[in-house]
């Protein structure tokens, strides 16, 4: 599992190098923060929250002005659930989020979808590794709001998984973080 984390970091780093070269606007940056993920089965929470960090890059493309825009990106995050250090499921994802953003002054609201690709997974039951992989693909809808202060921003997003990722389980997760526009 640990061999996938350097690959994920490399993907984000390469995005930082190459995406700005194609950007004609000034809204390219990095977003990162805290994430609390849970898994639900038929509306019931499976175990406790899996807390972790997320990191990604984003690009804003205006649609006919500065009020409405598309926001796309690339992110790394962990989802799953955790009862304790001996009972948990950590699913590592590379995500492609796409949102429609409405900006009024320094505030904005957004909604969209993420396509999440599983790159690694670790499952432990009573402290023993279990070979039980989740599906490779997950799609989630998200809603969020935030504020920008010059090049810096803060944002909250909540994601609802639409797909069965394993045995009827669906991911749900909250992201709270910050961003910085680089270009």
C-alpha positions in Angstrom: 0.0 0.0 0.0 2.8 2.5 0.9 4.2 2.2 -2.7 1.1 3.9 -4.0 1.5 7.0 -1.9 4.7 8.2 -3.8 2.9 7.6 -7.1 0.0 9.7 -5.9 2.4 12.5 -4.8 4.2 12.3 -8.2 0.9 12.7 -10.1 0.0 15.8 -8.1 3.5 17.2 -8.5 3.4 16.7 -12.3 0.0 18.4 -12.4 1.6 21.4 -10.7 4.3 21.6 -13.4 2.3 21.0 -16.5 -1.3 22.3 -16.0 -0.2 26.0 -15.6 1.5 26.0 -19.0 -1.9 25.5 -20.6 -3.8 27.9 -18.4 -4.9 31.2 -20.0 -6.5 32.5 -16.8 -5.0 33.3 -13.4 -6.9 30.7 -11.3 -4.7 27.7 -10.9 -3.7 26.5 -7.4 -3.4 23.9 -4.6 -6.0 22.9 -2.1 -5.5 20.8 1.0 -7.0 20.1 4.3 -8.7 17.7 6.8 -11.2 15.1 5.7 -13.6 12.9 7.8 -14.9 9.9 5.9 -17.5 7.4 6.8 -19.1 4.4 5.2 -22.9 3.8 5.1 -24.8 0.6 4.3 -28.6 1.0 3.7 -28.4 4.4 5.6 -26.6 2.9 8.6 -23.1 4.0 9.6 -20.7 1.0 9.3 -18.2 2.1 11.9 -16.6 5.4 13.0 -15.0 8.1 11.0 -11.7 7.7 9.1 -9.9 11.0 9.5 -7.1 12.0 7.2 -5.7 14.7 5.0 -6.4 15.5 1.3 -4.4 17.4 -1.2 -4.9 18.4 -4.8 -4.7 20.9 -7.6 -7.5 23.0 -9.1 -8.2 25.2 -12.1 -11.0 27.7 -12.5 -12.4 28.5 -15.9 -14.9 31.4 -16.1 -18.1 31.0 -18.0 -19.0 34.3 -19.5 -17.8 36.5 -16.6 -16.4 36.2 -13.1 -19.7 35.1 -11.3 -20.1 31.7 -12.8 -17.2 29.2 -13.5 -16.2 25.6 -13.9 -13.7 24.2 -11.4 -11.8 21.1 -12.2 -8.9 19.4 -10.5 -7.0 16.3 -9.4 -6.9 15.2 -5.7 -5.6 12.5 -3.4 -7.7 11.4 -0.4 -8.5 8.5 1.9 -12.0 7.2 2.5 -13.4 4.2 4.4 -14.2 3.8 8.1 -12.5 3.1 11.4 -13.6 1.5 14.6 -10.1 1.5 16.2 -6.5 0.8 15.2 -7.2 -2.9 14.8 -10.5 -2.6 12.8 -10.6 -0.3 9.8 -10.9 0.1 6.0 -8.7 2.8 4.3 -9.3 3.3 0.6 -6.8 5.6 -1.1 -8.3 7.5 -4.1 -7.1 9.7 -6.9 -10.1 11.9 -7.7 -11.1 14.1 -10.6 -13.5 16.6 -9.2 -15.6 18.9 -11.5 -17.8 21.7 -10.1 -20.0 24.6 -11.2 -19.1 27.6 -9.0 -21.2 30.7 -8.2 -19.1 33.5 -6.9 -20.6 36.6 -5.2 -17.9 38.9 -3.9 -15.4 36.9 -1.8 -17.9 34.1 -1.1 -18.8 31.2 -3.4 -21.0 28.1 -3.5 -20.3 25.1 -5.6 -21.7 21.8 -6.6 -20.5 18.9 -8.8 -19.2 15.4 -8.9 -16.0 13.5 -8.3 -14.8 10.4 -10.2 -12.7 8.5 -7.7 -10.2 5.8 -8.7 -8.9 3.4 -6.0 -5.1 3.2 -6.0 -4.6 1.3 -2.8 -6.6 -0.2 0.1 -5.8 -1.6 3.6 -8.4 -3.5 5.6 -7.7 -4.9 9.1 -10.1 -6.9 11.3 -8.9 -7.7 14.8 -5.4 -6.5 13.8 -5.1 -8.9 10.8 -4.8 -7.8 7.2 -7.8 -8.9 5.2 -7.7 -9.3 1.4 -11.1 -7.6 0.5 -10.7 -5.0 -2.2 -13.3 -2.3 -2.9 -14.4 -1.5 -6.4 -11.9 0.4 -8.5 -14.3 3.2 -9.3 -16.5 5.4 -7.1 -18.6 8.5 -8.2 -19.7 11.1 -5.6 -21.8 14.2 -5.7 -20.6 17.2 -3.7 -21.9 20.6 -2.4 -19.7 23.2 -0.8 -19.1 26.9 0.1 -16.1 29.0 0.7 -14.5 32.4 1.0 -11.5 33.9 -0.9 -9.1 36.4 0.7 -6.9 37.5 -2.3 -5.0 34.4 -3.3 -5.9 32.5 -0.2 -9.2 30.7 0.3 -11.1 28.5 2.8 -13.7 25.9 1.8 -16.0 23.2 3.1 -17.4 20.4 0.9 -19.6 17.4 1.6 -19.5 14.4 -0.7 -22.2 11.7 -1.2 -21.0 8.4 -2.8 -23.4 7.1 -5.4 -21.9 3.7 -6.0 -21.6 0.5 -4.0 -17.9 0.4 -3.2 -18.0 -3.0 -1.3 -20.8 -5.2 0.0 -23.5 -2.4 -0.3 -21.3 0.2 1.4 -21.2 3.8 0.1 -18.7 6.5 1.0 -19.6 9.9 2.5 -17.0 12.4 3.5 -16.6 16.0 4.7 -13.6 18.1 3.6 -12.5 21.3 5.4 -9.5 23.0 4.0 -7.7 25.9 2.4 -6.4 26.8 -1.0 -3.8 29.1 -2.6 -4.0 30.4 -6.2 -0.5 30.1 -7.7 -1.1 31.6 -11.2 
